[in-house]
Amino acid sequence: MKKTNIALATAVSGLIALAGTVASTSAVAAEEKEKCYGVAKAGKNDCATKTSSCAGTSKTDGQKDAFMMVPKGLCDRLSGGSTEG
């Protein structure tokens, strides 16, 4: 085999392996998130609240009904964070 063919085959194999790793990591990361209420800065919430209909519309820092998606287990360690809205 020519050196260019070997290099090309190696590069393609690496890209395929990387794509598989990213896909499996993304799936795991998506499953390991939870809603954390009371920690979003004003205008940085992830979804609608009881008082607004869109993401990014919380009025105050730490608004109790506004949440952000955080890695599972982190919310309990954040000041003011709660997994219940």
PyMOL Python script that loads the backbone (N, CA, C, O; Angstrom):
from pymol import cmd

cmd.read_pdbstr("""\
ATOM      1  N   MET A   1       0.838  -1.170   0.000  1.00  0.00           N
ATOM      2  CA  MET A   1       0.000   0.000   0.000  1.00  0.00           C
ATOM      3  C   MET A   1       0.889   1.241   0.000  1.00  0.00           C
ATOM      4  O   MET A   1       1.949   1.248   0.625  1.00  0.00           O
ATOM      5  N   LYS A   2       0.465   2.270  -0.688  1.00  0.00           N
ATOM      6  CA  LYS A   2       1.212   3.512  -0.711  1.00  0.00           C
ATOM      7  C   LYS A   2       1.039   4.233   0.618  1.00  0.00           C
ATOM      8  O   LYS A   2       0.060   4.028   1.337  1.00  0.00           O
ATOM      9  N   LYS A   3       2.014   5.083   0.926  1.00  0.00           N
ATOM     10  CA  LYS A   3       1.959   5.834   2.179  1.00  0.00           C
ATOM     11  C   LYS A   3       0.733   6.738   2.239  1.00  0.00           C
ATOM     12  O   LYS A   3       0.152   6.900   3.311  1.00  0.00           O
ATOM     13  N   THR A   4       0.326   7.327   1.126  1.00  0.00           N
ATOM     14  CA  THR A   4      -0.838   8.218   1.138  1.00  0.00           C
ATOM     15  C   THR A   4      -2.123   7.438   1.409  1.00  0.00           C
ATOM     16  O   THR A   4      -3.016   7.937   2.094  1.00  0.00           O
ATOM     17  N   ASN A   5      -2.223   6.223   0.880  1.00  0.00           N
ATOM     18  CA  ASN A   5      -3.404   5.394   1.135  1.00  0.00           C
ATOM     19  C   ASN A   5      -3.475   4.989   2.606  1.00  0.00           C
ATOM     20  O   ASN A   5      -4.554   4.972   3.198  1.00  0.00           O
ATOM     21  N   ILE A   6      -2.328   4.666   3.188  1.00  0.00           N
ATOM     22  CA  ILE A   6      -2.297   4.294   4.611  1.00  0.00           C
ATOM     23  C   ILE A   6      -2.705   5.481   5.472  1.00  0.00           C
ATOM     24  O   ILE A   6      -3.480   5.332   6.417  1.00  0.00           O
ATOM     25  N   ALA A   7      -2.183   6.656   5.146  1.00  0.00           N
ATOM     26  CA  ALA A   7      -2.514   7.863   5.910  1.00  0.00           C
ATOM     27  C   ALA A   7      -4.000   8.182   5.792  1.00  0.00           C
ATOM     28  O   ALA A   7      -4.641   8.545   6.778  1.00  0.00           O
ATOM     29  N   LEU A   8      -4.543   8.047   4.593  1.00  0.00           N
ATOM     30  CA  LEU A   8      -5.957   8.314   4.375  1.00  0.00           C
ATOM     31  C   LEU A   8      -6.834   7.307   5.130  1.00  0.00           C
ATOM     32  O   LEU A   8      -7.830   7.691   5.742  1.00  0.00           O
ATOM     33  N   ALA A   9      -6.473   6.048   5.089  1.00  0.00           N
ATOM     34  CA  ALA A   9      -7.224   5.014   5.798  1.00  0.00           C
ATOM     35  C   ALA A   9      -7.181   5.247   7.308  1.00  0.00           C
ATOM     36  O   ALA A   9      -8.182   5.059   7.999  1.00  0.00           O
ATOM     37  N   THR A  10      -6.037   5.649   7.806  1.00  0.00           N
ATOM     38  CA  THR A  10      -5.895   5.932   9.238  1.00  0.00           C
ATOM     39  C   THR A  10      -6.754   7.123   9.635  1.00  0.00           C
ATOM     40  O   THR A  10      -7.415   7.093  10.674  1.00  0.00           O
ATOM     41  N   ALA A  11      -6.749   8.170   8.818  1.00  0.00           N
ATOM     42  CA  ALA A  11      -7.538   9.365   9.118  1.00  0.00           C
ATOM     43  C   ALA A  11      -9.033   9.049   9.116  1.00  0.00           C
ATOM     44  O   ALA A  11      -9.763   9.493  10.003  1.00  0.00           O
ATOM     45  N   VAL A  12      -9.484   8.295   8.137  1.00  0.00           N
ATOM     46  CA  VAL A  12     -10.901   7.938   8.058  1.00  0.00           C
ATOM     47  C   VAL A  12     -11.302   7.069   9.250  1.00  0.00           C
ATOM     48  O   VAL A  12     -12.369   7.267   9.831  1.00  0.00           O
ATOM     49  N   SER A  13     -10.468   6.126   9.611  1.00  0.00           N
ATOM     50  CA  SER A  13     -10.761   5.267  10.768  1.00  0.00           C
ATOM     51  C   SER A  13     -10.852   6.095  12.040  1.00  0.00           C
ATOM     52  O   SER A  13     -11.723   5.864  12.878  1.00  0.00           O
ATOM     53  N   GLY A  14      -9.947   7.062  12.182  1.00  0.00           N
ATOM     54  CA  GLY A  14      -9.970   7.940  13.356  1.00  0.00           C
ATOM     55  C   GLY A  14     -11.236   8.762  13.423  1.00  0.00           C
ATOM     56  O   GLY A  14     -11.814   8.921  14.499  1.00  0.00           O
ATOM     57  N   LEU A  15     -11.679   9.291  12.289  1.00  0.00           N
ATOM     58  CA  LEU A  15     -12.906  10.080  12.258  1.00  0.00           C
ATOM     59  C   LEU A  15     -14.132   9.238  12.597  1.00  0.00           C
ATOM     60  O   LEU A  15     -15.032   9.704  13.296  1.00  0.00           O
ATOM     61  N   ILE A  16     -14.169   8.024  12.115  1.00  0.00           N
ATOM     62  CA  ILE A  16     -15.292   7.133  12.425  1.00  0.00           C
ATOM     63  C   ILE A  16     -15.320   6.813  13.919  1.00  0.00           C
ATOM     64  O   ILE A  16     -16.383   6.811  14.539  1.00  0.00           O
ATOM     65  N   ALA A  17     -14.169   6.548  14.482  1.00  0.00           N
ATOM     66  CA  ALA A  17     -14.088   6.262  15.918  1.00  0.00           C
ATOM     67  C   ALA A  17     -14.500   7.479  16.736  1.00  0.00           C
ATOM     68  O   ALA A  17     -15.214   7.356  17.731  1.00  0.00           O
ATOM     69  N   LEU A  18     -14.048   8.653  16.311  1.00  0.00           N
ATOM     70  CA  LEU A  18     -14.396   9.885  17.017  1.00  0.00           C
ATOM     71  C   LEU A  18     -15.898  10.144  16.953  1.00  0.00           C
ATOM     72  O   LEU A  18     -16.502  10.521  17.958  1.00  0.00           O
ATOM     73  N   ALA A  19     -16.502   9.948  15.796  1.00  0.00           N
ATOM     74  CA  ALA A  19     -17.945  10.156  15.646  1.00  0.00           C
ATOM     75  C   ALA A  19     -18.724   9.216  16.565  1.00  0.00           C
ATOM     76  O   ALA A  19     -19.711   9.630  17.172  1.00  0.00           O
ATOM     77  N   GLY A  20     -18.298   7.971  16.673  1.00  0.00           N
ATOM     78  CA  GLY A  20     -18.963   7.017  17.556  1.00  0.00           C
ATOM     79  C   GLY A  20     -18.842   7.415  19.012  1.00  0.00           C
ATOM     80  O   GLY A  20     -19.794   7.283  19.782  1.00  0.00           O
ATOM     81  N   THR A  21     -17.673   7.902  19.389  1.00  0.00           N
ATOM     82  CA  THR A  21     -17.449   8.336  20.769  1.00  0.00           C
ATOM     83  C   THR A  21     -18.302   9.550  21.100  1.00  0.00           C
ATOM     84  O   THR A  21     -18.916   9.604  22.165  1.00  0.00           O
ATOM     85  N   VAL A  22     -18.346  10.517  20.204  1.00  0.00           N
ATOM     86  CA  VAL A  22     -19.142  11.722  20.426  1.00  0.00           C
ATOM     87  C   VAL A  22     -20.621  11.374  20.525  1.00  0.00           C
ATOM     88  O   VAL A  22     -21.322  11.901  21.389  1.00  0.00           O
ATOM     89  N   ALA A  23     -21.100  10.505  19.664  1.00  0.00           N
ATOM     90  CA  ALA A  23     -22.513  10.116  19.692  1.00  0.00           C
ATOM     91  C   ALA A  23     -22.878   9.436  21.000  1.00  0.00           C
ATOM     92  O   ALA A  23     -23.920   9.738  21.582  1.00  0.00           O
ATOM     93  N   SER A  24     -22.041   8.528  21.470  1.00  0.00           N
ATOM     94  CA  SER A  24     -22.362   7.833  22.717  1.00  0.00           C
ATOM     95  C   SER A  24     -22.218   8.759  23.914  1.00  0.00           C
ATOM     96  O   SER A  24     -22.991   8.652  24.866  1.00  0.00           O
ATOM     97  N   THR A  25     -21.247   9.667  23.889  1.00  0.00           N
ATOM     98  CA  THR A  25     -21.070  10.620  24.985  1.00  0.00           C
ATOM     99  C   THR A  25     -22.236  11.591  25.040  1.00  0.00           C
ATOM    100  O   THR A  25     -22.705  11.930  26.126  1.00  0.00           O
ATOM    101  N   SER A  26     -22.713  12.047  23.882  1.00  0.00           N
ATOM    102  CA  SER A  26     -23.839  12.975  23.836  1.00  0.00           C
ATOM    103  C   SER A  26     -25.097  12.327  24.389  1.00  0.00           C
ATOM    104  O   SER A  26     -25.858  12.975  25.108  1.00  0.00           O
ATOM    105  N   ALA A  27     -25.325  11.081  24.072  1.00  0.00           N
ATOM    106  CA  ALA A  27     -26.506  10.384  24.569  1.00  0.00           C
ATOM    107  C   ALA A  27     -26.449  10.248  26.080  1.00  0.00           C
ATOM    108  O   ALA A  27     -27.459  10.447  26.755  1.00  0.00           O
ATOM    109  N   VAL A  28     -25.297   9.915  26.617  1.00  0.00           N
ATOM    110  CA  VAL A  28     -25.138   9.780  28.065  1.00  0.00           C
ATOM    111  C   VAL A  28     -25.286  11.135  28.733  1.00  0.00           C
ATOM    112  O   VAL A  28     -25.953  11.252  29.760  1.00  0.00           O
ATOM    113  N   ALA A  29     -24.669  12.156  28.159  1.00  0.00           N
ATOM    114  CA  ALA A  29     -24.740  13.492  28.751  1.00  0.00           C
ATOM    115  C   ALA A  29     -26.177  13.995  28.787  1.00  0.00           C
ATOM    116  O   ALA A  29     -26.580  14.637  29.758  1.00  0.00           O
ATOM    117  N   ALA A  30     -26.951  13.718  27.752  1.00  0.00           N
ATOM    118  CA  ALA A  30     -28.334  14.172  27.718  1.00  0.00           C
ATOM    119  C   ALA A  30     -29.168  13.487  28.799  1.00  0.00           C
ATOM    120  O   ALA A  30     -30.092  14.096  29.338  1.00  0.00           O
ATOM    121  N   GLU A  31     -28.866  12.269  29.115  1.00  0.00           N
ATOM    122  CA  GLU A  31     -29.621  11.535  30.120  1.00  0.00           C
ATOM    123  C   GLU A  31     -29.250  11.946  31.534  1.00  0.00           C
ATOM    124  O   GLU A  31     -30.028  11.720  32.460  1.00  0.00           O
ATOM    125  N   GLU A  32     -28.090  12.537  31.720  1.00  0.00           N
ATOM    126  CA  GLU A  32     -27.616  12.851  33.058  1.00  0.00           C
ATOM    127  C   GLU A  32     -27.785  14.320  33.414  1.00  0.00           C
ATOM    128  O   GLU A  32     -26.918  14.903  34.066  1.00  0.00           O
ATOM    129  N   LYS A  33     -28.883  14.919  32.996  1.00  0.00           N
ATOM    130  CA  LYS A  33     -29.184  16.314  33.326  1.00  0.00           C
ATOM    131  C   LYS A  33     -30.449  16.357  34.170  1.00  0.00           C
ATOM    132  O   LYS A  33     -31.271  15.442  34.125  1.00  0.00           O
ATOM    133  N   GLU A  34     -30.598  17.429  34.939  1.00  0.00           N
ATOM    134  CA  GLU A  34     -31.817  17.616  35.717  1.00  0.00           C
ATOM    135  C   GLU A  34     -32.149  19.100  35.783  1.00  0.00           C
ATOM    136  O   GLU A  34     -31.277  19.952  35.611  1.00  0.00           O
ATOM    137  N   LYS A  35     -33.425  19.398  36.035  1.00  0.00           N
ATOM    138  CA  LYS A  35     -33.865  20.776  36.191  1.00  0.00           C
ATOM    139  C   LYS A  35     -33.440  21.259  37.567  1.00  0.00           C
ATOM    140  O   LYS A  35     -33.641  20.574  38.571  1.00  0.00           O
ATOM    141  N   CYS A  36     -32.848  22.451  37.601  1.00  0.00           N
ATOM    142  CA  CYS A  36     -32.435  23.046  38.874  1.00  0.00           C
ATOM    143  C   CYS A  36     -33.103  24.413  38.991  1.00  0.00           C
ATOM    144  O   CYS A  36     -32.771  25.343  38.256  1.00  0.00           O
ATOM    145  N   TYR A  37     -34.034  24.521  39.914  1.00  0.00           N
ATOM    146  CA  TYR A  37     -34.796  25.749  40.111  1.00  0.00           C
ATOM    147  C   TYR A  37     -34.079  26.682  41.080  1.00  0.00           C
ATOM    148  O   TYR A  37     -33.400  26.236  42.005  1.00  0.00           O
ATOM    149  N   GLY A  38     -34.243  27.985  40.853  1.00  0.00           N
ATOM    150  CA  GLY A  38     -33.757  28.988  41.783  1.00  0.00           C
ATOM    151  C   GLY A  38     -32.299  29.375  41.625  1.00  0.00           C
ATOM    152  O   GLY A  38     -31.762  30.059  42.495  1.00  0.00           O
ATOM    153  N   VAL A  39     -31.640  28.969  40.557  1.00  0.00           N
ATOM    154  CA  VAL A  39     -30.222  29.307  40.391  1.00  0.00           C
ATOM    155  C   VAL A  39     -29.936  30.127  39.133  1.00  0.00           C
ATOM    156  O   VAL A  39     -28.819  30.615  38.960  1.00  0.00           O
ATOM    157  N   ALA A  40     -30.925  30.285  38.256  1.00  0.00           N
ATOM    158  CA  ALA A  40     -30.702  31.009  36.991  1.00  0.00           C
ATOM    159  C   ALA A  40     -30.569  32.511  37.244  1.00  0.00           C
ATOM    160  O   ALA A  40     -31.275  33.077  38.079  1.00  0.00           O
ATOM    161  N   LYS A  41     -29.669  33.135  36.523  1.00  0.00           N
ATOM    162  CA  LYS A  41     -29.554  34.590  36.535  1.00  0.00           C
ATOM    163  C   LYS A  41     -30.730  35.160  35.745  1.00  0.00           C
ATOM    164  O   LYS A  41     -31.331  34.456  34.933  1.00  0.00           O
ATOM    165  N   ALA A  42     -31.055  36.408  35.975  1.00  0.00           N
ATOM    166  CA  ALA A  42     -32.154  37.049  35.252  1.00  0.00           C
ATOM    167  C   ALA A  42     -31.926  36.927  33.751  1.00  0.00           C
ATOM    168  O   ALA A  42     -30.858  37.266  33.241  1.00  0.00           O
ATOM    169  N   GLY A  43     -32.947  36.437  33.052  1.00  0.00           N
ATOM    170  CA  GLY A  43     -32.886  36.298  31.608  1.00  0.00           C
ATOM    171  C   GLY A  43     -32.098  35.107  31.103  1.00  0.00           C
ATOM    172  O   GLY A  43     -31.866  35.006  29.899  1.00  0.00           O
ATOM    173  N   LYS A  44     -31.677  34.200  31.974  1.00  0.00           N
ATOM    174  CA  LYS A  44     -30.858  33.052  31.563  1.00  0.00           C
ATOM    175  C   LYS A  44     -31.514  31.708  31.833  1.00  0.00           C
ATOM    176  O   LYS A  44     -30.849  30.676  31.745  1.00  0.00           O
ATOM    177  N   ASN A  45     -32.806  31.692  32.162  1.00  0.00           N
ATOM    178  CA  ASN A  45     -33.494  30.420  32.421  1.00  0.00           C
ATOM    179  C   ASN A  45     -33.651  29.622  31.138  1.00  0.00           C
ATOM    180  O   ASN A  45     -33.657  30.193  30.047  1.00  0.00           O
ATOM    181  N   ASP A  46     -33.779  28.300  31.259  1.00  0.00           N
ATOM    182  CA  ASP A  46     -33.828  27.414  30.104  1.00  0.00           C
ATOM    183  C   ASP A  46     -35.213  27.214  29.511  1.00  0.00           C
ATOM    184  O   ASP A  46     -35.313  26.820  28.349  1.00  0.00           O
ATOM    185  N   CYS A  47     -36.269  27.462  30.239  1.00  0.00           N
ATOM    186  CA  CYS A  47     -37.587  27.189  29.709  1.00  0.00           C
ATOM    187  C   CYS A  47     -38.608  28.114  30.352  1.00  0.00           C
ATOM    188  O   CYS A  47     -38.261  28.955  31.182  1.00  0.00           O
ATOM    189  N   ALA A  48     -39.862  27.956  29.968  1.00  0.00           N
ATOM    190  CA  ALA A  48     -40.926  28.787  30.503  1.00  0.00           C
ATOM    191  C   ALA A  48     -41.036  28.648  32.019  1.00  0.00           C
ATOM    192  O   ALA A  48     -40.666  27.622  32.589  1.00  0.00           O
ATOM    193  N   THR A  49     -41.549  29.690  32.660  1.00  0.00           N
ATOM    194  CA  THR A  49     -41.788  29.662  34.102  1.00  0.00           C
ATOM    195  C   THR A  49     -43.290  29.786  34.339  1.00  0.00           C
ATOM    196  O   THR A  49     -44.067  29.848  33.387  1.00  0.00           O
ATOM    197  N   LYS A  50     -43.692  29.821  35.581  1.00  0.00           N
ATOM    198  CA  LYS A  50     -45.110  29.995  35.902  1.00  0.00           C
ATOM    199  C   LYS A  50     -45.588  31.392  35.508  1.00  0.00           C
ATOM    200  O   LYS A  50     -46.780  31.605  35.284  1.00  0.00           O
ATOM    201  N   THR A  51     -44.653  32.345  35.423  1.00  0.00           N
ATOM    202  CA  THR A  51     -45.026  33.728  35.135  1.00  0.00           C
ATOM    203  C   THR A  51     -44.609  34.200  33.744  1.00  0.00           C
ATOM    204  O   THR A  51     -44.897  35.341  33.382  1.00  0.00           O
ATOM    205  N   SER A  52     -43.943  33.362  32.959  1.00  0.00           N
ATOM    206  CA  SER A  52     -43.559  33.741  31.595  1.00  0.00           C
ATOM    207  C   SER A  52     -43.613  32.515  30.692  1.00  0.00           C
ATOM    208  O   SER A  52     -43.610  31.381  31.171  1.00  0.00           O
ATOM    209  N   SER A  53     -43.662  32.751  29.385  1.00  0.00           N
ATOM    210  CA  SER A  53     -43.876  31.642  28.466  1.00  0.00           C
ATOM    211  C   SER A  53     -42.655  31.238  27.650  1.00  0.00           C
ATOM    212  O   SER A  53     -42.752  30.340  26.814  1.00  0.00           O
ATOM    213  N   CYS A  54     -41.515  31.873  27.867  1.00  0.00           N
ATOM    214  CA  CYS A  54     -40.344  31.582  27.033  1.00  0.00           C
ATOM    215  C   CYS A  54     -39.072  31.435  27.860  1.00  0.00           C
ATOM    216  O   CYS A  54     -38.971  31.930  28.983  1.00  0.00           O
ATOM    217  N   ALA A  55     -38.106  30.738  27.269  1.00  0.00           N
ATOM    218  CA  ALA A  55     -36.783  30.664  27.880  1.00  0.00           C
ATOM    219  C   ALA A  55     -36.151  32.048  27.837  1.00  0.00           C
ATOM    220  O   ALA A  55     -36.423  32.838  26.932  1.00  0.00           O
ATOM    221  N   GLY A  56     -35.317  32.331  28.809  1.00  0.00           N
ATOM    222  CA  GLY A  56     -34.606  33.608  28.834  1.00  0.00           C
ATOM    223  C   GLY A  56     -35.451  34.784  29.273  1.00  0.00           C
ATOM    224  O   GLY A  56     -35.118  35.929  28.969  1.00  0.00           O
ATOM    225  N   THR A  57     -36.542  34.524  29.984  1.00  0.00           N
ATOM    226  CA  THR A  57     -37.429  35.623  30.381  1.00  0.00           C
ATOM    227  C   THR A  57     -37.578  35.773  31.895  1.00  0.00           C
ATOM    228  O   THR A  57     -38.456  36.508  32.347  1.00  0.00           O
ATOM    229  N   SER A  58     -36.760  35.108  32.677  1.00  0.00           N
ATOM    230  CA  SER A  58     -36.867  35.288  34.132  1.00  0.00           C
ATOM    231  C   SER A  58     -36.506  36.733  34.468  1.00  0.00           C
ATOM    232  O   SER A  58     -35.613  37.323  33.859  1.00  0.00           O
ATOM    233  N   LYS A  59     -37.204  37.282  35.433  1.00  0.00           N
ATOM    234  CA  LYS A  59     -37.072  38.710  35.752  1.00  0.00           C
ATOM    235  C   LYS A  59     -35.974  39.010  36.776  1.00  0.00           C
ATOM    236  O   LYS A  59     -35.386  40.091  36.755  1.00  0.00           O
ATOM    237  N   THR A  60     -35.693  38.048  37.680  1.00  0.00           N
ATOM    238  CA  THR A  60     -34.716  38.303  38.733  1.00  0.00           C
ATOM    239  C   THR A  60     -33.747  37.135  38.859  1.00  0.00           C
ATOM    240  O   THR A  60     -34.049  36.018  38.440  1.00  0.00           O
ATOM    241  N   ASP A  61     -32.593  37.398  39.433  1.00  0.00           N
ATOM    242  CA  ASP A  61     -31.652  36.326  39.739  1.00  0.00           C
ATOM    243  C   ASP A  61     -32.278  35.414  40.785  1.00  0.00           C
ATOM    244  O   ASP A  61     -32.890  35.890  41.740  1.00  0.00           O
ATOM    245  N   GLY A  62     -32.127  34.111  40.609  1.00  0.00           N
ATOM    246  CA  GLY A  62     -32.619  33.152  41.590  1.00  0.00           C
ATOM    247  C   GLY A  62     -34.123  33.029  41.660  1.00  0.00           C
ATOM    248  O   GLY A  62     -34.656  32.582  42.676  1.00  0.00           O
ATOM    249  N   GLN A  63     -34.823  33.415  40.606  1.00  0.00           N
ATOM    250  CA  GLN A  63     -36.288  33.312  40.585  1.00  0.00           C
ATOM    251  C   GLN A  63     -36.680  31.867  40.858  1.00  0.00           C
ATOM    252  O   GLN A  63     -36.193  30.961  40.182  1.00  0.00           O
ATOM    253  N   LYS A  64     -37.536  31.638  41.820  1.00  0.00           N
ATOM    254  CA  LYS A  64     -37.853  30.287  42.312  1.00  0.00           C
ATOM    255  C   LYS A  64     -38.519  29.374  41.290  1.00  0.00           C
ATOM    256  O   LYS A  64     -38.376  28.155  41.385  1.00  0.00           O
ATOM    257  N   ASP A  65     -39.246  29.923  40.312  1.00  0.00           N
ATOM    258  CA  ASP A  65     -39.915  29.066  39.332  1.00  0.00           C
ATOM    259  C   ASP A  65     -39.134  28.962  38.014  1.00  0.00           C
ATOM    260  O   ASP A  65     -39.602  28.320  37.074  1.00  0.00           O
ATOM    261  N   ALA A  66     -37.975  29.573  37.936  1.00  0.00           N
ATOM    262  CA  ALA A  66     -37.141  29.497  36.734  1.00  0.00           C
ATOM    263  C   ALA A  66     -36.068  28.430  36.945  1.00  0.00           C
ATOM    264  O   ALA A  66     -35.467  28.342  38.015  1.00  0.00           O
ATOM    265  N   PHE A  67     -35.835  27.620  35.907  1.00  0.00           N
ATOM    266  CA  PHE A  67     -34.828  26.567  36.065  1.00  0.00           C
ATOM    267  C   PHE A  67     -33.796  26.592  34.958  1.00  0.00           C
ATOM    268  O   PHE A  67     -33.988  27.201  33.905  1.00  0.00           O
ATOM    269  N   MET A  68     -32.696  25.911  35.227  1.00  0.00           N
ATOM    270  CA  MET A  68     -31.636  25.657  34.250  1.00  0.00           C
ATOM    271  C   MET A  68     -31.363  24.164  34.282  1.00  0.00           C
ATOM    272  O   MET A  68     -31.503  23.527  35.326  1.00  0.00           O
ATOM    273  N   MET A  69     -30.976  23.606  33.151  1.00  0.00           N
ATOM    274  CA  MET A  69     -30.573  22.204  33.103  1.00  0.00           C
ATOM    275  C   MET A  69     -29.120  22.123  33.549  1.00  0.00           C
ATOM    276  O   MET A  69     -28.260  22.807  32.995  1.00  0.00           O
ATOM    277  N   VAL A  70     -28.847  21.299  34.535  1.00  0.00           N
ATOM    278  CA  VAL A  70     -27.492  21.131  35.064  1.00  0.00           C
ATOM    279  C   VAL A  70     -27.177  19.637  35.145  1.00  0.00           C
ATOM    280  O   VAL A  70     -28.091  18.812  35.130  1.00  0.00           O
ATOM    281  N   PRO A  71     -25.903  19.284  35.231  1.00  0.00           N
ATOM    282  CA  PRO A  71     -25.557  17.868  35.394  1.00  0.00           C
ATOM    283  C   PRO A  71     -26.222  17.291  36.644  1.00  0.00           C
ATOM    284  O   PRO A  71     -26.301  17.949  37.682  1.00  0.00           O
ATOM    285  N   LYS A  72     -26.695  16.058  36.525  1.00  0.00           N
ATOM    286  CA  LYS A  72     -27.394  15.393  37.627  1.00  0.00           C
ATOM    287  C   LYS A  72     -26.516  15.387  38.886  1.00  0.00           C
ATOM    288  O   LYS A  72     -25.342  15.020  38.831  1.00  0.00           O
ATOM    289  N   GLY A  73     -27.092  15.793  40.002  1.00  0.00           N
ATOM    290  CA  GLY A  73     -26.390  15.818  41.273  1.00  0.00           C
ATOM    291  C   GLY A  73     -25.789  17.170  41.621  1.00  0.00           C
ATOM    292  O   GLY A  73     -25.442  17.400  42.780  1.00  0.00           O
ATOM    293  N   LEU A  74     -25.655  18.075  40.651  1.00  0.00           N
ATOM    294  CA  LEU A  74     -25.054  19.384  40.912  1.00  0.00           C
ATOM    295  C   LEU A  74     -26.019  20.313  41.631  1.00  0.00           C
ATOM    296  O   LEU A  74     -25.595  21.091  42.486  1.00  0.00           O
ATOM    297  N   CYS A  75     -27.281  20.253  41.313  1.00  0.00           N
ATOM    298  CA  CYS A  75     -28.263  21.200  41.853  1.00  0.00           C
ATOM    299  C   CYS A  75     -28.265  21.204  43.387  1.00  0.00           C
ATOM    300  O   CYS A  75     -28.332  22.266  44.006  1.00  0.00           O
ATOM    301  N   ASP A  76     -28.192  20.031  43.989  1.00  0.00           N
ATOM    302  CA  ASP A  76     -28.221  19.960  45.456  1.00  0.00           C
ATOM    303  C   ASP A  76     -27.016  20.650  46.098  1.00  0.00           C
ATOM    304  O   ASP A  76     -27.059  21.009  47.275  1.00  0.00           O
ATOM    305  N   ARG A  77     -25.952  20.834  45.333  1.00  0.00           N
ATOM    306  CA  ARG A  77     -24.753  21.473  45.868  1.00  0.00           C
ATOM    307  C   ARG A  77     -24.715  22.973  45.618  1.00  0.00           C
ATOM    308  O   ARG A  77     -23.830  23.653  46.137  1.00  0.00           O
ATOM    309  N   LEU A  78     -25.653  23.509  44.837  1.00  0.00           N
ATOM    310  CA  LEU A  78     -25.682  24.932  44.539  1.00  0.00           C
ATOM    311  C   LEU A  78     -26.515  25.685  45.567  1.00  0.00           C
ATOM    312  O   LEU A  78     -27.572  25.213  45.985  1.00  0.00           O
ATOM    313  N   SER A  79     -26.043  26.843  45.966  1.00  0.00           N
ATOM    314  CA  SER A  79     -26.758  27.670  46.931  1.00  0.00           C
ATOM    315  C   SER A  79     -28.084  28.119  46.342  1.00  0.00           C
ATOM    316  O   SER A  79     -28.106  28.759  45.291  1.00  0.00           O
ATOM    317  N   GLY A  80     -29.192  27.794  47.003  1.00  0.00           N
ATOM    318  CA  GLY A  80     -30.515  28.172  46.530  1.00  0.00           C
ATOM    319  C   GLY A  80     -31.105  27.206  45.526  1.00  0.00           C
ATOM    320  O   GLY A  80     -32.248  27.384  45.103  1.00  0.00           O
ATOM    321  N   GLY A  81     -30.351  26.176  45.130  1.00  0.00           N
ATOM    322  CA  GLY A  81     -30.821  25.231  44.122  1.00  0.00           C
ATOM    323  C   GLY A  81     -31.791  24.213  44.677  1.00  0.00           C
ATOM    324  O   GLY A  81     -31.647  23.745  45.806  1.00  0.00           O
ATOM    325  N   SER A  82     -32.782  23.877  43.869  1.00  0.00           N
ATOM    326  CA  SER A  82     -33.772  22.869  44.242  1.00  0.00           C
ATOM    327  C   SER A  82     -34.222  22.138  42.990  1.00  0.00           C
ATOM    328  O   SER A  82     -34.394  22.753  41.938  1.00  0.00           O
ATOM    329  N   THR A  83     -34.414  20.835  43.094  1.00  0.00           N
ATOM    330  CA  THR A  83     -34.899  20.059  41.953  1.00  0.00           C
ATOM    331  C   THR A  83     -36.414  20.072  41.863  1.00  0.00           C
ATOM    332  O   THR A  83     -36.986  19.467  40.956  1.00  0.00           O
ATOM    333  N   GLU A  84     -37.068  20.752  42.789  1.00  0.00           N
ATOM    334  CA  GLU A  84     -38.524  20.887  42.788  1.00  0.00           C
ATOM    335  C   GLU A  84     -38.903  22.336  42.587  1.00  0.00           C
ATOM    336  O   GLU A  84     -38.431  23.210  43.314  1.00  0.00           O
ATOM    337  N   GLY A  85     -39.754  22.601  41.603  1.00  0.00           N
ATOM    338  CA  GLY A  85     -40.126  23.976  41.264  1.00  0.00           C
ATOM    339  C   GLY A  85     -41.301  24.488  41.909  1.00  0.00           C
ATOM    340  O   GLY A  85     -41.681  25.635  41.678  1.00  0.00           O
TER     341      GLY A  85
END
""", "prot")
cmd.dss("prot")
cmd.show_as("cartoon", "prot")
cmd.util.cbc("prot")
cmd.orient("prot")
